[in-house]
């Protein structure tokens, strides 16, 4: 039964590929303070925020690049 439930959740996952034309385009979203990642970036002092930005830039491929995201969907069945 558990395996069937896991398959149903996997089949319900939404996968989105987003192409970013530049690093700045990708980074801009984190400066809005939205969601857990944005809230974290917003709380950093300017020096730590700049260091995180540099580390992210080093870790991402050259632009343009694609980031894939998966959103899991689960619902209870009565």
C-alpha positions in Angstrom: 0.0 0.0 0.0 2.8 2.4 0.8 4.5 1.9 -2.5 1.3 2.7 -4.3 0.9 5.9 -2.3 4.5 6.9 -3.1 3.9 6.3 -6.8 0.8 8.5 -6.7 2.7 11.3 -5.1 5.6 11.0 -7.6 3.0 11.1 -10.4 1.5 14.2 -8.9 4.9 16.1 -8.7 5.0 19.2 -10.8 8.4 19.7 -12.4 9.2 23.2 -13.8 12.3 24.2 -15.7 13.1 27.9 -15.6 15.7 29.4 -17.9 17.6 32.3 -16.5 19.2 34.6 -19.0 21.8 35.8 -16.4 23.0 35.2 -12.9 21.5 38.6 -11.9 18.1 37.5 -13.1 18.3 34.4 -10.9 19.7 36.2 -7.9 17.1 39.1 -8.0 14.4 36.7 -6.8 16.3 36.1 -3.5 16.4 39.8 -2.7 12.6 40.1 -2.5 12.6 38.3 0.9 9.9 35.8 -0.2 9.9 32.3 1.1 12.4 30.6 3.4 15.4 31.3 1.1 14.5 34.9 0.5 13.9 35.5 4.2 17.3 34.0 5.0 19.1 36.2 2.4 17.2 39.3 3.7 18.4 38.7 7.2 22.1 38.6 6.2 24.3 41.6 6.8 25.6 43.1 3.5 29.0 41.4 3.7 27.5 37.9 4.3 24.9 38.5 1.6 27.7 39.5 -0.9 29.7 36.3 0.1 26.6 34.1 -0.5 26.0 35.8 -3.8 29.6 35.1 -4.9 29.4 31.5 -3.8 26.2 31.0 -5.7 27.7 32.6 -8.8 30.7 30.2 -8.6 28.4 27.2 -8.2 26.0 27.9 -11.1 26.8 27.2 -14.8 27.4 30.1 -17.2 24.4 31.9 -18.4 21.9 31.2 -19.8 21.2 28.3 -17.5 18.2 26.2 -16.5 17.1 25.5 -12.9 14.7 22.6 -12.4 12.3 22.7 -9.5 10.0 20.0 -8.3 6.8 20.7 -6.3 5.3 17.8 -4.5 1.6 17.4 -4.2 0.1 15.3 -1.5 -3.5 15.0 -0.4 -5.3 12.9 2.1 -8.0 10.5 1.0 -11.0 10.0 3.2 
